[in-house]
Amino acid sequence: MEKKKPIKRHEALKPLSRDHHHGLLLCWKIRQGIKFKVEPQRMKNYTDWFKDKYLYPHFEAEEEFVFPVLEEEDPLVKKALAEHRRLRRLFDKESDFRKALSLIEEELDAHIRFEERILFNEVQKIASPKEFEEIEKKHHAVPFSDDAWDDHFWEPKKK
């Protein structure tokens, strides 16, 4: 099996990549919740908190500071924007949470991997030093913490 080399991420994009890590952890937490047959509303409470505090601000930062490095009509940007719209619809769904959570888990995971492996790599190839400087200057990631969140539905029940 061929071992993949880690992607060398430009300093300006590292905070967004860290956000992606937390998004992948959210996908894992949803998978765990589904595996443990957790009541969907408990998971929805967490995903609502996560989207408002971290995910939607992350989408806005990408759309405002990163995507403009590429052309507006670039197929990668169009794909990423379409996925952002689709994910917003899933996160904002007010009924049939179980199905929406399952789709969020699948689609957010695929979206993050697309951005990390393809879109960000393309941005790194063509961004000028000035564009990277602008991203660094304007985007300030919110440090992630869910320590105050009491309902760790993703952890196995203690016996």
C-alpha positions in Angstrom: 0.0 0.0 0.0 1.3 3.4 -1.0 1.7 5.8 1.9 0.4 9.3 1.1 2.6 12.2 2.0 1.0 14.8 4.3 -0.1 17.9 2.4 2.2 20.9 3.1 -0.3 23.7 3.9 0.6 27.4 3.5 0.6 29.2 6.8 -2.4 31.4 5.7 -4.6 28.3 5.2 -3.6 26.4 8.3 -6.4 27.9 10.5 -9.0 26.8 7.9 -7.4 23.3 7.7 -7.7 23.1 11.5 -11.3 24.0 11.2 -11.6 21.1 8.7 -10.2 18.8 11.3 -12.9 19.8 13.7 -15.5 19.3 11.0 -14.2 15.7 10.5 -14.5 15.2 14.2 -18.1 16.3 14.0 -18.7 13.6 11.3 -17.1 11.0 13.6 -19.3 12.2 16.5 -22.4 11.8 14.4 -21.3 8.3 13.3 -20.8 7.4 16.9 -24.2 8.8 17.9 -25.9 6.8 15.1 -24.0 3.6 16.2 -25.0 4.1 19.8 -28.7 4.8 18.7 -28.7 8.2 20.3 -31.9 10.2 20.1 -31.5 12.4 17.0 -32.5 15.6 18.8 -29.5 15.3 21.1 -27.2 15.1 18.1 -29.1 18.0 16.4 -28.6 20.2 19.5 -24.9 19.7 19.1 -24.8 20.2 15.3 -26.9 23.4 15.7 -24.3 24.7 18.2 -21.4 23.6 16.0 -22.8 25.2 12.8 -23.5 28.5 14.4 -20.3 28.8 16.3 -17.8 27.2 13.9 -19.1 25.9 10.6 -21.0 28.9 9.1 -18.2 31.4 10.1 -15.8 29.0 8.4 -17.9 28.9 5.2 -18.1 32.7 5.2 -14.3 33.0 5.6 -13.6 30.6 2.7 -16.2 32.3 0.5 -14.9 35.8 1.3 -11.1 35.3 1.5 -10.1 32.0 -0.2 -12.4 31.3 -3.1 -11.7 34.7 -4.7 -8.1 33.6 -5.3 -9.6 31.4 -8.0 -11.9 32.7 -10.7 -15.6 33.1 -9.8 -16.5 30.7 -12.7 -13.8 28.1 -11.7 -15.5 24.7 -11.5 -13.8 24.0 -8.1 -15.3 27.2 -6.6 -18.7 26.4 -8.1 -18.6 22.9 -6.6 -17.5 24.2 -3.2 -20.3 26.8 -3.2 -22.9 24.3 -4.2 -21.7 22.0 -1.4 -21.9 24.9 1.1 -25.5 25.6 0.1 -26.4 21.9 0.3 -24.8 21.5 3.8 -26.6 24.7 5.0 -29.9 23.2 3.9 -29.1 19.9 5.8 -27.9 21.7 8.9 -31.0 23.9 8.9 -33.5 21.1 8.4 -36.2 21.2 11.0 -37.7 17.7 10.4 -36.4 14.2 9.8 -33.2 14.8 11.7 -32.1 11.2 11.6 -31.8 11.3 7.8 -30.3 14.8 7.7 -27.7 13.9 10.3 -26.7 10.8 8.2 -26.4 13.0 5.1 -24.4 15.7 7.0 -22.0 13.0 8.2 -21.4 11.8 4.6 -21.5 15.0 2.7 -19.5 17.2 5.2 -16.8 14.5 5.3 -16.6 14.4 1.5 -16.7 18.2 1.2 -13.8 18.7 3.6 -11.7 16.1 1.8 -12.4 17.8 -1.5 -11.4 21.2 -0.2 -8.2 19.8 1.5 -7.0 17.6 -1.3 -8.1 19.5 -4.3 -9.4 23.1 -3.8 -6.8 24.3 -1.3 -4.0 22.7 -3.3 -5.1 24.7 -6.3 -5.3 27.9 -4.3 -1.8 27.3 -3.0 -0.5 26.9 -6.6 -1.8 30.2 -7.8 -2.2 32.5 -4.8 0.2 35.5 -4.8 2.1 36.4 -1.6 -0.2 39.4 -1.3 -3.3 37.2 -1.5 -1.9 34.9 1.2 -1.1 38.0 3.3 -4.7 39.2 2.9 -6.1 35.8 4.0 -3.8 35.8 7.1 -4.7 39.4 7.9 -8.5 39.1 7.5 -9.3 35.6 8.7 -9.0 34.8 12.4 -10.2 31.4 13.4 -12.2 30.9 16.5 -10.3 28.4 18.7 -12.3 25.2 18.9 -13.6 24.0 22.2 -16.6 21.9 23.1 -15.5 21.4 26.7 -18.6 23.2 28.1 -20.8 20.9 26.1 -22.3 18.5 28.7 -23.9 15.9 26.4 -21.1 13.8 25.0 -23.5 11.5 23.1 -20.6 10.2 21.1 -19.0 8.5 24.1 -20.0 5.0 25.0 -22.1 4.7 28.1 -20.2 3.8 31.2 -21.3 0.6 32.8 
